[in-house]
Amino acid sequence: GMMPIIEPEVNIKSDTRAECDAILLDELLKALDGMAEGEEVMLKLSLPVVPGTFDPLVNHPRVLRVVALSGGYKRPEAC
């Protein structure tokens, strides 16, 4: 079957990037918690400023998989 992929955009050069990551996490969790039983999505997210920020999304029962976007980062920063 088909799987919805959610790919929210956050400017990785924003001065308020950590705050943006926190807002994104809160809003995604609200939306995921409101989904019907049996519905799942995949998330494509930019690497957060603070490691582990998106762990609650990785462990959420409505999330099949989280894919890390490293676009805009050089390889040493992304890894």
Buried (B, 14 or more C-beta within 10 A) or exposed (E): EEEEEBEEEBEBEEEEBEEBBBEBBEEBBEEBEEBEEEEBBBBBBBBBBEEEBBEBBEEBEBBEEBEEBEEEBEEEEEE
